[in-house]
């Protein structure tokens, strides 16, 4: 069984091709990643790498527990980690020290910190 560090390295290594894969498998999430990346002034790949870094630094114990327990039921733990970390980054509402607040659209009910 691979160690968590190995799985994170696999996810990090696949982040460059992640956007193309995501566009084929989940176009809605791919669009969210692109929008968030543009708002942050980065490429989708850069955003994915930031999501991984932020998850590693700021995710709660509960977030980590959810991630690690979800890995038991997947054949591709690297991709599962990557998806979980990107989803977390897109949806997390953190303190301003950890997550700059950027609105998708002013007044949008889906406004979130990214």
N, C-alpha and C positions, 0 to 999 in steps of 0.2 A: 504494500500500500504506500503510495507517495506521501511524503510529508507536506504540510501546509506550505512551507517555504518553496518546495518544488512546484506546487500548484500555482503559487503566486508568480513564480518566475515564468512558468508556462503562459500564464495570463498576460504578463508584461510583454513577453516575446510576441504574442499574437495580437497586441493592441494595434499594430499598423494595418493589419488586414481585417480588423474587427468591424470597421465601418462598412466595408463592402459586404461582408457576411451579414451584418445587421440589416442592411438595406434589402437583402434578399429574404431574410427570415422574419423581420419585424419592421416594416417600413415606418410605422408610427413612432417607434422608439428611435429609429435612425433619424427621423426628422427632429425629434426632441434633442438628440445629441448635437445635431448640426446647429439648431437654434441656440442652444446653450453655448456651444463653442464660439459661434459668431459673437454673441453677447460678451463673451470673455476675451474676444480678440485672439482666438487661437484656432487651430485646425481641429477637426473631430478627433484625430489621433492624439493630439496634445491634450484635449479634454479628457479622453479616456485615461491617459496616463495620470492626469491630475486627479481624476476620480479614484484611481487606485491608491495614489499617494495620500489623498485626504482620508480615504477609508482606513488605511493603515494607521494614520495618525489620530483620527478623531472619532472613529466609530465606537459606539458604546460596547460594553461587554455583551449586552443582549443582541446587538447587531452581529457581533462575531459568532455568538452561539447559534444564531439563526443561519448564518452563512455556513458554518462548519457542519451543522446537522443536515443542511440541504445537500451537502456533497456526498452523503451516503447513498443517495438514490440517483446518481448520475454517472454516465460512462465517460463524460468529458469534464473533469473538475476544473480545468483551466478556464474553459469558456463559462462554466457556471459561476466561478469566482468573478470573472470579468463582468458578466451580466449583472450580478448582484451588486458589485461595487459601483457600476455606472448607474443603475437604478437608484441606489442609495444616494449618490451624489445629486441626481436630478430631483429627488424628493425630500432630502434632508432639510430641516429647518433648524439651523444651528445658531449659536450666538455670533454676534458680528465679528468677534475675534477669529473664529474658525471658518466662517462662511460669509463672504461678502454678499449682501442682499442685492440681487439683480432681478428686476421684474421682467417677465415675459412681455406683458403689455400692462400699462398702467390701468389699474382697476380690474384686471383680469382675475376671475375667481380661482384660476389655477396658478396664481402668483406664488413663487417659491424662492427660497434662497438657493443659489447655485454657485 
